[in-house]
Amino acid sequence: MLSLAFATGTEPGKWFRRYTEATDHGLDTRDADDPIALLEAGECHVALARLPDPRVSDDYHVVVLYEEAAGVAVSKDSVYAEVGERVLVDDLAGEPVNYRYVDGASISRLRPALQLVAANVGVAYAPKPLLKALSKKQVTVLDVEGEASPIALVWRKNDDGDAIQDFVGVAKGRTVRSSRSAVPSAKPSKKRPVPKQGRGRGRRR
């Protein structure tokens, strides 16, 4: 049974379905604000997490799958929401910052920060999918200049095995095909060419 913790705001459901349909490993999943903490505690085999994270050392395998765009949550009543376009950090210089996501930051403070934004107090910076997942449409989420956040599969090198590698294959878009147990199809034997019989010598007259 493969145990996987995925970061809040990510949507790996399609991979879970493909994995369970294509393999017999079994899969147990859980949504987590801090999947790396669960990985460190031995509560899961694999974490789908936002990087970079200072806790991810050389003891772990890392496979980056995609990137999340930077986002900012603003009040629905703000002029920024009314315009609805991508904003620059300088455009928001006068706004109180209730939350700013940094590498490996806990998102526990983001929920109350979004409540402040919904009350028309300040803004909150975080990856755009994370803001959308937690805001529940109480605020407006806009694109903002900033670095993208890589989303990656992380697991201990000592835990590597078939179950994990098959999930990596599914997440990378490869067809799960266990070459470890596949029996190669027998090649048809080639027929030996039948030697041509030489012409008989004619009788001498």
trRosetta pair geometry for C-beta under 8 A, 3 or more apart (Angstrom, degrees):
i j d omega theta_ij theta_ji phi_ij phi_ji
1 25 7.1 137 -109 153 24 73
1 26 4.1 -54 -106 104 70 125
1 27 7.2 -176 -162 -72 69 15
1 28 5.7 37 168 -11 112 110
2 19 8.0 -81 59 161 142 139
2 25 5.3 28 -15 138 108 126
2 26 6.6 157 16 89 69 64
2 27 5.2 -17 65 -109 96 67
2 28 7.1 -178 89 27 46 70
2 45 5.7 -95 -156 51 69 143
2 46 6.9 6 179 9 105 117
2 163 4.4 -173 -69 158 114 125
2 164 6.7 159 -128 -72 124 58
2 167 6.3 178 159 -41 165 138
3 28 4.8 -20 -107 71 72 105
3 29 7.8 168 -159 -81 48 35
3 43 7.4 -120 140 144 142 50
3 44 4.4 -137 125 -136 102 65
3 45 4.9 118 56 2 78 89
3 46 7.4 163 91 27 53 72
4 12 8.0 -91 132 98 137 153
4 27 6.8 -17 12 -163 113 95
4 28 7.3 155 23 83 65 53
4 29 5.0 -19 71 -108 92 79
4 30 7.7 171 92 26 51 64
4 44 5.9 98 -120 -172 14 122
4 45 6.7 -46 -72 59 60 84
4 46 4.6 -19 -111 72 87 100
4 47 7.4 167 -160 -89 65 25
4 48 6.6 43 174 -16 108 99
4 167 7.2 -176 -71 -165 142 161
5 29 7.5 154 -91 -159 30 59
5 30 5.3 -24 -111 70 75 90
5 31 7.8 98 -160 -151 69 6
5 32 4.4 4 -176 6 113 138
5 35 3.8 170 114 -134 108 96
5 38 4.5 89 -26 74 168 147
5 39 6.8 -135 42 -49 124 81
5 43 7.3 50 -45 102 136 97
5 44 4.3 -146 -14 -21 101 168
5 46 7.6 -179 29 93 63 53
5 47 5.2 -17 69 -114 94 74
5 48 7.2 -155 99 27 48 72
6 10 5.1 -116 168 76 107 123
6 12 5.2 -141 -118 17 155 128
6 29 6.5 4 -3 -167 109 108
6 30 7.6 170 23 83 71 40
6 31 6.2 -41 71 -109 84 53
6 32 6.9 136 62 27 33 84
6 35 6.2 12 -109 -79 6 147
6 47 7.6 158 -90 -165 35 51
6 48 4.0 2 -120 54 79 120
7 10 4.9 78 67 -4 83 118
7 32 6.8 -55 -103 75 36 74
7 33 7.7 39 -150 -155 65 20
7 35 5.3 -95 -67 -2 67 121
7 47 7.7 66 -46 174 84 89
7 48 5.9 -118 4 105 82 77
7 49 5.3 115 -50 -120 119 44
7 50 5.6 114 -131 -20 172 87
7 130 7.9 -49 143 -93 109 108
7 151 7.3 -134 39 -132 133 99
8 31 5.9 74 -89 177 70 101
8 32 6.9 -119 -36 89 83 27
8 33 5.2 -1 -9 -97 130 54
8 107 6.4 -137 60 75 130 152
8 130 6.6 75 107 -132 85 88
8 133 6.1 175 161 114 82 145
8 134 7.1 55 149 -63 124 104
9 68 7.7 40 133 -120 123 156
9 127 6.7 118 139 89 154 115
9 129 4.6 120 171 120 100 90
9 130 3.6 -43 -92 -95 163 59
9 131 7.9 53 -121 8 131 35
9 132 7.4 110 -139 57 94 78
9 133 4.1 -151 -102 13 66 146
9 134 7.2 -40 -75 -25 101 92
10 48 5.7 -140 100 127 164 122
10 129 7.0 72 -83 124 42 142
10 151 6.1 137 -105 -144 126 140
11 14 7.8 47 134 1 87 90
11 129 7.7 -121 -10 -168 99 134
12 15 4.7 -43 -178 37 88 118
12 16 6.1 95 124 -28 87 93
12 29 7.8 -152 84 -146 117 146
12 48 5.7 -142 -42 -75 148 177
12 171 7.5 -24 -143 -109 112 106
13 16 5.5 -53 -150 32 37 114
13 17 6.5 35 156 -18 69 102
14 17 5.8 -52 -151 34 34 111
14 18 6.4 30 154 -15 66 107
15 18 5.8 -57 -146 40 33 108
15 19 6.0 35 156 -23 67 109
15 167 7.2 71 163 -164 114 82
15 170 5.3 121 -155 126 85 112
15 171 5.1 22 -128 -88 142 74
16 19 5.8 -58 -146 35 27 112
16 20 6.4 18 161 -12 64 108
16 27 6.1 180 -149 125 85 151
16 29 5.9 -54 -108 -29 134 154
17 20 6.3 -61 -147 40 27 102
17 21 6.1 21 158 -15 64 114
18 21 5.8 -62 -145 42 28 109
18 22 5.8 7 165 -5 67 119
18 170 5.0 161 102 -156 117 120
18 176 7.6 153 151 -11 94 120
19 22 6.3 -69 -137 45 22 98
19 23 5.8 -30 -179 27 64 115
19 25 7.5 -51 166 49 100 116
19 27 5.7 82 108 -58 125 150
19 166 7.0 117 -140 126 92 98
19 167 5.5 17 -117 -109 137 78
19 170 4.9 -110 -75 -4 84 173
19 176 7.5 115 -121 -54 52 150
20 23 7.1 -71 -116 55 19 77
20 26 7.8 39 -119 -125 87 26
20 27 5.5 -102 -73 20 96 124
22 166 7.6 -168 105 176 109 115
22 170 6.8 167 49 -91 141 117
22 175 7.8 -159 -141 -170 146 61
22 176 4.0 115 144 47 134 136
23 163 7.5 134 155 -128 150 66
23 166 5.2 92 -83 148 149 151
23 176 5.8 -92 -55 167 95 157
23 178 7.9 108 -115 -51 91 116
25 162 7.4 -167 -90 109 123 93
25 163 4.2 133 -146 -122 144 100
25 166 6.5 168 -24 62 142 141
25 167 8.0 -92 62 -47 157 97
27 167 7.8 126 -107 -93 120 122
30 38 7.7 -166 78 -142 124 170
30 44 7.3 -132 39 -81 108 129
32 35 4.4 125 75 -75 126 69
32 37 7.7 -151 164 54 131 95
32 38 5.6 -78 -134 -14 168 138
32 47 7.9 -70 62 -136 136 97
33 106 7.0 42 144 -161 118 72
33 107 5.1 -143 -160 56 101 101
33 108 6.2 73 163 -64 159 73
34 37 4.1 33 126 8 116 119
34 38 7.0 143 104 -14 72 83
34 106 6.4 -28 -70 -117 123 77
34 107 7.8 -177 -58 20 78 87
35 38 5.5 -53 -154 37 44 113
35 39 6.3 48 148 -23 71 103
35 44 7.1 -48 -163 51 87 151
35 47 3.8 147 138 -151 111 104
35 48 6.4 -1 102 54 176 50
35 49 4.8 -144 69 -80 115 97
36 39 5.4 -51 -148 35 37 115
36 40 6.3 39 153 -20 67 103
36 47 5.5 124 -80 153 49 170
36 49 5.2 68 -51 -120 92 158
36 53 5.4 -159 -65 152 165 160
36 55 5.3 123 156 78 134 133
36 56 6.7 -90 -130 -59 130 89
36 104 7.2 -50 42 -133 155 96
36 154 6.8 3 -103 79 86 150
37 40 5.7 -52 -148 36 31 112
37 41 6.3 23 155 -13 64 111
38 41 5.7 -61 -145 43 31 107
38 43 4.3 -84 -166 70 84 114
38 44 4.9 42 132 7 113 111
38 47 6.7 146 68 -93 96 111
39 42 7.8 43 177 -66 29 23
39 43 7.5 -84 -62 52 21 73
39 44 5.7 -55 -84 68 62 95
39 46 7.5 -15 -105 -177 114 11
39 47 4.2 -73 -48 -33 131 125
39 49 7.8 -76 -8 -39 139 138
39 60 8.0 49 149 -113 139 132
39 154 6.4 -7 -121 103 174 106
39 155 7.2 -133 -144 -112 125 48
39 156 7.4 169 176 -36 101 90
40 55 6.5 -60 -64 170 134 133
44 47 6.3 109 91 -70 130 74
45 155 6.0 12 152 -133 68 119
45 156 8.0 -99 -161 27 58 93
45 159 5.5 -172 -153 164 88 143
45 163 7.5 15 123 100 163 122
45 164 6.4 -131 143 -80 121 109
46 153 5.8 -16 -172 -165 115 97
46 154 7.0 143 -161 71 62 45
46 155 4.5 -39 -103 -75 72 115
46 164 5.9 155 -66 -126 124 99
46 167 6.7 -143 7 89 172 151
47 153 7.4 148 78 -156 46 47
47 154 4.7 -21 63 61 97 99
47 155 7.2 164 17 -72 69 61
48 65 7.9 -18 -143 12 99 142
48 151 6.7 18 176 178 86 98
48 152 7.5 -175 -149 91 52 30
48 153 5.9 -26 -97 -95 68 64
48 154 7.9 167 -88 17 21 78
49 53 6.3 -31 141 -18 132 148
49 56 7.8 176 86 -64 142 130
49 151 7.4 175 89 -149 26 60
49 152 6.4 -29 64 64 72 75
49 154 5.5 -27 28 12 119 126
50 53 7.1 111 92 -53 63 109
50 68 7.2 -47 -116 23 108 132
50 104 7.9 -173 91 -80 93 39
50 127 6.7 -145 -119 -20 140 150
50 149 4.9 -10 -156 165 110 123
50 150 7.2 130 -159 77 55 51
50 151 6.2 -36 -97 -97 57 65
51 56 6.8 -40 -115 23 106 156
51 62 7.2 73 -81 -157 155 132
51 64 7.1 -90 40 -100 140 98
51 103 7.7 6 177 -144 41 93
51 149 7.2 149 60 -177 46 73
51 150 4.5 -30 61 76 101 105
51 151 7.5 169 13 -95 85 16
51 152 5.2 14 -13 13 129 124
51 154 7.9 137 -67 -58 114 126
52 56 7.3 -133 -165 44 66 121
52 103 4.8 -12 78 -142 84 125
52 104 7.1 -50 114 -33 61 95
52 150 7.5 51 -49 42 54 112
53 56 4.8 83 74 -8 95 105
53 103 6.3 -172 -91 171 39 86
53 104 3.9 114 -134 -85 74 103
54 103 6.6 93 -29 126 85 117
54 104 5.5 -84 15 -4 79 160
55 104 6.4 133 3 -133 95 141
56 60 5.3 -82 -159 53 80 146
56 62 6.4 71 172 -77 135 127
56 154 5.8 -88 -120 -138 123 143
57 60 6.3 108 61 7 54 96
59 156 6.2 -21 144 -138 93 79
59 157 6.1 -126 180 12 50 105
59 158 7.8 -19 -177 -8 93 98
60 154 5.2 10 171 -171 135 92
60 155 6.4 153 -155 79 87 23
60 156 5.9 -61 -104 -97 69 39
60 157 6.6 -156 -116 -30 17 79
61 153 7.9 -10 109 111 93 89
61 154 7.1 167 82 -149 55 45
61 155 5.5 -11 53 62 99 78
61 156 7.7 37 11 117 83 9
61 157 5.6 120 -36 -86 89 70
61 160 6.4 79 -15 -82 144 114
62 152 5.2 15 -170 160 88 144
62 153 7.4 157 -153 81 42 54
62 154 5.4 -3 -104 -103 75 80
63 152 5.9 159 78 -162 40 88
63 153 4.7 -4 56 53 99 100
63 168 5.6 82 33 -140 169 114
63 171 7.6 116 109 91 129 130
63 172 7.3 -69 165 -66 134 112
64 67 7.9 14 178 -62 114 78
64 150 4.9 -46 -136 -172 116 124
64 151 7.3 109 -156 74 67 42
64 152 4.5 -48 -96 -93 52 104
65 151 5.5 -50 58 97 99 90
65 152 6.2 163 1 -107 80 41
65 153 6.6 76 -37 -17 114 88
65 171 5.6 -69 -109 159 132 113
65 172 7.3 -125 -118 -85 86 61
66 150 7.7 167 97 -149 30 58
66 151 5.4 -2 65 48 73 109
67 148 3.9 44 167 147 124 133
67 149 6.5 147 -161 70 73 37
67 150 5.3 -42 -100 -95 80 52
67 151 6.8 179 -99 6 25 81
68 127 4.0 36 120 -164 135 125
68 128 6.2 -165 173 40 93 79
68 129 5.3 -97 -137 17 122 110
68 130 7.3 64 166 -14 158 93
68 148 6.1 160 72 -168 41 83
68 149 4.6 -18 56 60 101 95
68 150 8.0 -157 15 -69 76 7
68 151 6.1 81 -26 -38 99 109
69 127 7.1 120 74 -157 38 72
69 128 4.8 5 80 6 89 131
69 143 6.1 -35 148 -124 133 95
69 148 5.8 -43 -102 -111 38 93
70 125 7.3 -7 -174 -168 99 95
70 127 6.6 -75 -110 -109 39 47
70 128 6.7 76 119 -34 15 90
70 143 7.3 83 82 -161 69 62
70 144 5.3 -86 120 72 103 82
70 145 7.0 -3 77 123 139 18
70 146 3.2 152 -140 75 175 114
70 147 6.5 91 -54 61 125 33
70 148 6.5 -114 -30 -89 79 44
70 149 7.4 115 -78 -18 66 90
71 125 7.4 162 89 -152 49 53
71 126 6.3 -24 68 77 92 57
71 127 6.2 48 18 159 101 23
71 128 3.1 125 -48 -88 131 69
71 129 7.8 159 -8 -1 143 37
71 130 7.7 180 46 51 126 79
71 131 4.8 -127 103 17 134 140
71 132 7.7 -57 162 -29 174 86
71 141 5.2 7 179 -176 131 100
71 142 6.6 149 -157 76 77 37
71 143 6.4 -59 -106 -104 68 35
71 144 6.1 110 -149 15 20 97
72 87 6.5 -68 48 60 140 120
72 92 6.8 -137 -176 -44 160 165
72 123 5.4 3 -180 176 106 124
72 124 7.0 156 -158 78 59 43
72 125 5.3 -24 -103 -99 81 68
72 131 7.6 106 157 -91 3 166
72 141 7.3 158 78 -152 36 57
72 142 5.5 -24 62 63 87 89
72 144 4.2 65 -14 -35 112 143
73 114 5.8 -34 131 -118 167 86
73 117 4.9 59 122 150 108 171
73 123 6.2 159 76 -164 59 68
73 124 4.4 -1 46 55 112 96
73 125 8.0 -145 16 -67 75 26
73 126 7.4 7 -14 30 105 99
73 131 4.9 -167 -59 -156 105 125
73 135 5.9 -180 -124 -89 132 134
73 139 4.5 48 -174 120 103 146
73 140 7.2 143 -156 75 57 42
73 141 5.5 -29 -96 -97 70 72
74 78 4.7 -87 159 46 112 149
74 80 4.6 -39 145 78 173 128
74 81 5.4 -158 98 -50 111 93
74 87 8.0 73 -38 2 142 155
74 92 7.8 -128 -90 -109 116 125
74 95 7.9 -62 -118 -140 95 164
74 117 6.6 -131 -139 -168 16 114
74 123 5.4 -19 -92 -112 70 100
74 139 6.5 154 70 179 29 104
74 140 5.3 -31 67 69 83 95
74 141 8.0 155 20 -94 70 25
74 142 6.2 6 8 4 115 117
75 78 4.3 113 64 -29 88 101
75 81 6.5 -105 95 -15 49 136
75 117 5.8 -156 -66 172 68 68
75 118 6.8 133 -118 -128 75 18
75 119 7.7 -79 -108 76 117 24
75 120 4.2 62 -122 -105 159 61
75 121 7.8 99 -63 11 125 32
75 139 6.4 -70 -105 -133 30 88
75 140 7.3 14 105 21 19 96
76 81 5.2 -172 -144 167 33 168
76 118 7.7 22 -2 -136 98 63
76 138 7.7 -113 -26 161 120 40
76 139 6.3 -145 -41 -138 80 36
76 140 5.3 126 -96 -29 60 100
77 81 7.0 51 29 50 13 137
77 120 5.6 -26 55 -95 121 119
78 81 4.8 100 60 5 81 98
78 82 7.1 -140 101 -6 47 87
78 120 7.1 164 -59 -132 86 83
78 140 7.4 -134 44 41 103 125
79 82 5.3 -52 -150 34 38 117
79 83 6.4 34 154 -16 69 102
80 83 6.1 -56 -150 38 30 105
80 87 5.7 -12 -143 -68 120 145
80 91 7.3 119 -99 135 115 124
80 92 7.4 14 -73 -84 151 99
80 140 7.3 177 105 88 89 129
80 142 6.3 -98 156 -16 111 158
81 84 6.6 30 -178 -74 37 67
81 140 3.8 134 -118 24 108 159
81 142 7.6 -136 -93 -47 56 118
84 140 7.5 -98 -106 -176 72 138
84 142 7.2 -166 -154 -104 38 108
85 142 7.4 41 94 -152 25 123
86 142 6.5 161 -114 169 36 99
86 143 4.1 -36 -110 84 93 107
86 144 6.8 173 -165 -84 75 30
86 145 7.7 90 166 -45 108 67
87 91 4.6 -116 -171 65 100 143
87 92 6.3 75 142 -35 135 105
87 142 5.6 53 4 122 104 141
87 143 7.5 153 22 87 61 58
87 144 5.4 -22 69 -107 82 83
87 145 7.9 -104 103 -2 48 80
88 91 4.7 110 58 -9 76 100
88 92 7.7 -168 93 4 49 83
88 144 7.3 133 -116 -156 15 76
88 145 5.3 18 -127 2 64 125
89 92 6.1 -71 -160 46 38 99
89 93 7.2 74 141 -68 66 74
89 144 6.7 87 -65 176 68 112
89 145 5.9 -89 -17 62 89 105
89 146 7.3 101 -56 -62 114 97
90 93 5.4 -6 -158 -40 44 114
92 95 4.6 -47 -175 25 84 123
92 123 5.6 -28 -166 9 138 160
92 144 7.8 -24 -1 -129 138 132
95 122 5.4 127 168 -138 89 54
95 123 4.7 51 131 -5 141 109
96 121 6.6 -23 59 167 129 77
96 122 3.5 -70 79 -92 88 117
96 123 7.5 157 80 19 51 65
97 100 5.6 10 168 -46 129 107
97 122 6.3 -166 -73 -170 11 120
97 123 6.2 -32 -111 68 57 82
97 124 7.4 115 -166 -101 63 39
97 125 6.8 -18 -150 -2 109 106
98 113 3.7 151 131 -152 112 94
98 114 7.8 178 101 -49 140 30
98 116 4.8 169 -111 71 153 137
98 117 6.2 -131 27 -49 146 88
98 121 7.2 89 -64 113 128 89
98 122 4.6 130 -33 106 97 137
98 123 6.8 -175 15 78 91 28
98 124 5.0 -48 68 -78 101 89
99 109 5.8 169 -109 115 114 97
99 110 5.1 128 177 -108 166 64
99 113 3.6 21 -24 -157 120 176
99 114 7.7 -35 19 -43 139 66
99 124 4.2 20 51 -140 100 99
99 125 6.7 -156 102 42 66 59
99 126 6.6 -5 118 -46 113 110
100 124 7.6 -150 -67 -159 43 54
100 125 4.5 19 -122 56 68 115
100 126 7.8 -174 -152 -63 27 66
101 105 5.3 -167 -152 52 58 136
101 107 7.3 2 -107 -96 105 88
101 110 7.5 16 -73 -85 96 125
101 125 6.0 -128 17 113 79 77
101 126 4.0 97 -27 -115 129 70
101 127 6.4 -68 77 -12 167 72
101 130 7.4 91 -76 74 155 153
101 149 7.6 -34 125 -73 136 143
102 105 4.6 97 54 -46 68 123
106 109 6.7 82 100 3 95 90
107 110 4.5 -28 -170 7 77 128
107 111 7.7 84 146 -26 81 80
107 126 7.3 79 -123 -136 106 143
107 130 6.7 -118 -126 -173 147 132
107 134 7.6 -149 164 -62 123 155
108 111 7.1 -45 -175 15 38 105
109 112 6.4 -58 -162 45 52 100
109 113 5.9 57 144 -28 76 112
110 113 5.3 -61 -147 39 34 117
110 114 6.3 37 157 -24 70 103
110 124 6.5 113 -147 -178 79 139
110 126 6.0 38 -126 -62 135 155
110 130 7.3 -33 166 148 167 114
110 131 8.0 -120 -179 -98 127 63
110 134 6.0 50 121 114 115 169
111 114 6.0 -54 -152 30 28 109
111 115 7.0 31 149 -20 60 101
111 134 5.9 -118 -94 -173 72 124
112 115 5.3 -48 -154 29 42 117
112 116 6.9 46 149 -20 66 97
113 116 5.7 -51 -159 31 37 112
113 117 6.7 38 145 -19 66 102
113 122 8.0 -77 -167 99 84 123
113 124 4.6 116 135 -100 119 131
114 117 5.3 -47 -147 35 41 115
114 118 6.3 46 151 -22 67 101
114 124 5.8 -73 -78 18 65 160
114 131 7.5 160 -99 -147 123 75
114 134 5.9 175 -18 122 162 106
114 135 5.2 -143 -161 -104 138 73
114 138 6.9 100 153 74 104 118
114 139 6.0 -125 -163 -5 89 139
115 118 5.6 -49 -148 34 33 114
115 119 6.6 27 151 -13 63 106
115 138 7.8 -4 -106 116 49 151
116 119 5.7 -61 -152 41 34 107
116 121 4.4 -75 175 78 87 111
116 122 5.9 5 129 50 117 108
116 124 7.9 119 65 -50 100 112
117 120 7.7 47 178 -74 35 16
117 121 6.8 -105 -85 66 27 60
117 122 6.2 -84 -89 87 70 69
117 123 6.1 66 -113 -123 114 31
117 124 5.4 -89 -46 -5 138 105
117 135 8.0 -53 80 -123 130 109
117 139 4.8 20 117 -106 118 145
118 135 7.7 158 -66 -157 108 87
118 138 4.2 -16 -108 145 132 112
118 139 5.2 -104 -78 -62 73 91
124 131 7.0 158 99 -116 107 111
124 139 8.0 55 33 121 112 172
125 144 6.9 -91 -124 72 96 154
125 146 7.3 146 -166 -75 121 167
126 130 4.9 -91 141 86 119 123
126 131 5.1 148 71 -58 105 93
127 130 4.5 80 70 8 91 112
127 131 7.1 -167 89 -10 45 86
127 148 8.0 65 -120 -160 98 55
127 149 4.5 -71 -83 26 125 139
128 131 5.8 -56 -148 35 33 111
128 132 6.4 30 157 -17 66 106
128 141 6.0 121 -151 160 78 123
128 143 6.7 -15 -85 -95 139 62
129 132 5.7 -56 -147 38 34 111
129 133 6.2 35 156 -23 67 107
130 133 5.8 -55 -147 34 30 111
130 134 6.4 7 163 -2 65 113
131 134 6.4 -71 -144 46 26 96
131 135 5.6 23 166 -27 68 119
131 139 7.7 -80 176 81 104 121
131 141 4.5 145 114 -118 125 127
132 135 6.2 -53 -127 31 23 109
132 141 5.3 -97 -71 19 77 165
135 138 5.5 -143 172 43 77 80
135 139 4.7 -95 -156 40 129 96
135 141 6.3 -171 11 -51 158 112
153 167 7.5 163 -137 116 151 107
153 168 6.0 -154 75 -102 160 85
153 171 6.3 127 -42 70 135 167
155 159 5.5 -106 167 76 105 119
155 160 6.9 129 109 -80 120 65
155 164 5.6 -122 72 -144 173 143
156 159 4.3 80 68 5 97 106
156 160 7.7 -127 99 -33 58 70
157 160 5.9 -19 -165 -22 43 115
159 164 6.8 102 123 -41 91 150
160 164 5.9 -108 -139 64 49 141
160 165 7.1 58 -172 -49 85 97
161 164 5.6 93 54 17 64 100
161 165 6.9 -130 105 -3 30 98
162 165 5.8 -63 -142 42 28 108
162 166 6.1 29 161 -22 67 108
162 178 7.4 33 -161 -127 121 111
162 180 6.6 -75 -110 14 126 159
163 166 6.0 -56 -149 34 25 110
163 167 6.8 23 153 -16 60 105
164 167 5.8 -58 -154 35 34 109
164 168 6.4 36 150 -21 67 104
165 168 5.5 -48 -147 34 36 115
165 169 6.5 42 151 -22 64 102
166 169 5.5 -49 -152 32 34 116
166 170 6.7 36 150 -19 64 101
166 176 5.4 49 -160 -133 97 115
166 178 7.3 -20 -94 -82 120 91
167 170 5.6 -50 -150 34 37 112
167 171 6.3 33 153 -15 68 106
168 171 5.8 -58 -146 41 31 109
168 172 6.1 22 156 -13 66 112
169 172 5.9 -63 -143 43 27 105
169 174 4.2 -75 -169 69 85 116
169 175 7.7 -43 157 76 115 21
169 176 5.6 124 101 -93 129 69
170 173 7.9 54 175 -59 28 17
170 174 7.2 -83 -68 60 24 70
170 176 6.0 -6 -68 -55 90 109
177 182 6.9 15 166 -55 87 141
178 181 4.9 13 121 32 121 96
178 182 6.1 159 93 -34 66 89
179 182 5.3 -50 -129 25 38 119
